[in-house]
Amino acid sequence: MDPVTIVTGTAVPLDRSDVDTDQIIPSDWLKRVERTGFGQGLFAEWRDDRDFVLNDERHSGASILLAGPNFGTGSSREHAVWAIKDYGFDAVISSRFADIFRNNAGKNGLVPAQVETSLAEALMAAVRADPTLEITIDVERRSIEAPAAGIEGSFELSDAVQERFLQGLDDISITLSHEHKISEHEDSRPAWFPRTD
């Protein structure tokens, strides 16, 4: 995955609480075997409603999904994060994430910016009032700012997940960073042990 230091852009205000992974990417879309193409299915059932916020052209090209509390509940489907990323979002802001969703986001390059309820509500109101409002999420400083609206605050992110973003590390690259030790171990194993070569 590519390093992520700063995410700057406009936001889509998804003012709904308890959004689960089946609502994010309905199960009909889980037949795909690759990680791409899921963006078309993002909130597929809700997008049938012309008034759904993702259909509002004022939010076209937004790179931040501004969600209500308790986002990403339900199943552990990683496809939900893939769909959000594939649609074009680089970050999700919420006052509370389901643990599994937050973990999947961190492993797939989607910044899960968990903020205080008051900050989430202020951002939601500001984006609804001005869809062109630019928000900056600084992963290194763990800060969120919307200068034109006079909003600033911080978000929670563990040190390990922050390091993943700043260095662009996914699970495979973290494993490969220990390649020398893995090779040493494999070279020291008795010849009669099973091998993967």
Salt bridges, closest charged atoms under 4 A:
ASP15 OD2 - ARG128 NH1 3.02
ASP22 OD1 - ARG77 NH1 3.05
GLU34 OE2 - ARG32 NH2 2.94
ASP56 OD2 - ARG58 NH2 2.67
ASP90 OD1 - LYS85 NZ 3.72
ASP99 OD1 - ARG102 NH2 2.51
ASP138 OD2 - ARG141 NH1 3.69
GLU145 OE2 - ARG141 NH2 3.55
ASP159 OD1 - ARG142 NH2 2.58
ASP171 OD2 - LYS107 NZ 3.94
ASP171 OD1 - ARG164 NH2 2.45
GLU184 OE2 - HIS180 NE2 2.66
GLU186 OE1 - ARG189 NH1 3.19
GLU186 OE1 - ARG195 NH1 3.77
